[in-house]
Amino acid sequence: MYAVIKTGGKQYKVAAGGKLKVESLPVEVGGTVEIEEVLMVADGDQVTVGTPRVAGARVRATVLAHGRGEKLRIFKMRRRKHYRKTQGHRQNYTELRIDAISMT
């Protein structure tokens, strides 16, 4: 059984027992999260697609850790104009373990 969920403006395909890094969530480490933005649920040959969400579907997950991603370098330059600009960015994330996918 797997599901497609939406969190942080992105969509993820998840299955029970899997780990996932999503945009930062305001939940303590060890806490649980219920995601109700379930767009699709597949159980074997039976596939349920929501319009836009599947009614009664939930994904329960446990927060494993909070962290920061790899540093991205942003470099801008205009040739012959003496313009150079360097920036860096590290995105915060929350690591989740998917515990259960339920259809109610």
RADA-V804446 format. One line per field, one symbol per residue. ss: DSSP state (a for helix, b for strand, c for the rest). phi: phi as a letter, one per 40 degrees, with the letter a starting at -180 (. if undefined). psi: psi as a letter, one per 20 degrees, with the letter a starting at -180 (. if undefined). A space follows every 50 residues. Layout:
BEGIN
ss: ???
phi: ???
psi: ???
END
This chain:
BEGIN
ss: cbbbbbbccbbbbbbcccbbbbbccccccccbbbbccbbbbbbccbbbbc ccccccbbbbbbbbbbbbcccbbbbbbbccccbbbbbbbccbbbbbbbbb bbbc
phi: .aabbbaggbbbcbbcgcbabbddbcbccgcbbbbbcccabbbgccbbbc bcbccgcabbbbccababcccbcbbbabcgbfbbabbbabccabcbbcca bbbb
psi: prqprppkjqqqpqqpiqqpprqpqmqqpirqppoimohqppnciopppr miqppjpqppqppgrqapaqpppopqpoqjjloppprqpppqrppqpogq pqo.
END
